[in-house]
Amino acid sequence: GKKPKVAIVAVMRKMIVTLNAMLRDNQTWRTAAV
């Protein structure tokens, strides 16, 4: 199996990608909310 560190890094990457996507679509989110 994968090492614990590898799994943690994978999770961190997913979080970073998700956060980046949210920041990118921030304007879209606001428009949709309004």
C-alpha beads as a LAMMPS data file, in Angstrom:
LAMMPS data file: protein, C-alpha beads

34 atoms
33 bonds

1 atom types
1 bond types

-500.0 500.0 xlo xhi
-500.0 500.0 ylo yhi
-500.0 500.0 zlo zhi

Masses

1 110.0

Atoms # bond

1 1 1 0.000 0.000 0.000
2 1 1 0.898 3.665 -0.062
3 1 1 2.862 5.300 2.731
4 1 1 0.908 7.557 5.132
5 1 1 2.873 10.600 3.958
6 1 1 1.875 9.942 0.352
7 1 1 -1.791 9.769 1.334
8 1 1 -1.531 13.033 3.298
9 1 1 0.112 14.781 0.355
10 1 1 -2.635 13.501 -1.946
11 1 1 -5.316 14.888 0.373
12 1 1 -3.505 18.228 0.638
13 1 1 -3.287 18.396 -3.152
14 1 1 -7.026 17.769 -3.473
15 1 1 -7.767 20.502 -0.926
16 1 1 -5.469 22.971 -2.693
17 1 1 -7.012 22.206 -6.077
18 1 1 -10.506 22.615 -4.634
19 1 1 -9.588 25.910 -2.955
20 1 1 -8.022 27.196 -6.183
21 1 1 -11.162 26.254 -8.107
22 1 1 -13.351 28.045 -5.542
23 1 1 -11.194 31.178 -5.744
24 1 1 -11.341 31.065 -9.551
25 1 1 -15.124 30.693 -9.561
26 1 1 -15.570 33.161 -6.703
27 1 1 -17.219 35.709 -8.998
28 1 1 -19.440 33.023 -10.496
29 1 1 -20.403 31.841 -7.004
30 1 1 -21.349 35.393 -5.987
31 1 1 -23.383 35.896 -9.146
32 1 1 -25.180 32.593 -8.597
33 1 1 -25.828 33.469 -4.937
34 1 1 -27.353 36.801 -5.933

Bonds

1 1 1 2
2 1 2 3
3 1 3 4
4 1 4 5
5 1 5 6
6 1 6 7
7 1 7 8
8 1 8 9
9 1 9 10
10 1 10 11
11 1 11 12
12 1 12 13
13 1 13 14
14 1 14 15
15 1 15 16
16 1 16 17
17 1 17 18
18 1 18 19
19 1 19 20
20 1 20 21
21 1 21 22
22 1 22 23
23 1 23 24
24 1 24 25
25 1 25 26
26 1 26 27
27 1 27 28
28 1 28 29
29 1 29 30
30 1 30 31
31 1 31 32
32 1 32 33
33 1 33 34
